[in-house]
């Protein structure tokens, strides 16, 4: 088994899956009908991408676990998603700040993965980047509208940006998995994504009249460890809801 690629596929699959579920919690509760539908569509896009990554992970593992088993029959310490995406939604500004930071990172990562030496990885990236290009435009637009809106929306959006910022550093950390894949030219070193990400994020925050937090505040060790299976208690509650049906009726099918 290609252990590094298996772990990386899990990270990507789990991250998309968990964020998809978080966004789906807004269905029927969005601040406007158009935004409610848009958020639901983004959740569906990410769910589709999660399926692609988890299917690849199951094939690499060779243990007869398919995408459903990987999604619904693992406990929290077995998940490899980044901590940013498992955080509770908070108010709509919190959700948009989280989504904006993730979308920009996701775009630059997929852009690099399109040239992966593994054809399966490159194919997933090429299929996904079309959707993620829209995600970036949408979350950037909403962030600007909220940040450059009323005094109240500006203040709440700045607080949301500062709050989510603490968790973005983990997206750019490299470990034995990412370094091994980078050496084989299957994935980029995640640290290499930081300059382009920071430039883009800084430009959009400036347009939104919001302040860019200090880079050092994004690298606190207390907000890292998701890809090693060290999660916040929020993930446990999320999985209890997401996995309820499968756990209650093992092996059930329509």
Secondary structure, DSSP 8 states (H G I E B T S, - for coil): --HHHHHHHHHHHHHHHHHHHHHHTTTTT-SSHHHHHHHHHHHHHHHHHHHHHHHHHHHHHTSS--HHHHHHS--GGG----HHHHS---SHHHHHHHHHHHHHHHHHHHHHHTT-SSHHHHHHHHHHHHHHHHHHHHHHHHHHHHHTS-HHHHHHHHHHHHHHHTTGGGGG---HHHHHHHHTTSS--GGGGHHHHHHHHHHHHHHTT-----GGGG--GGG--GGGT---HHHHHHHHHHTHHHHHSTT---
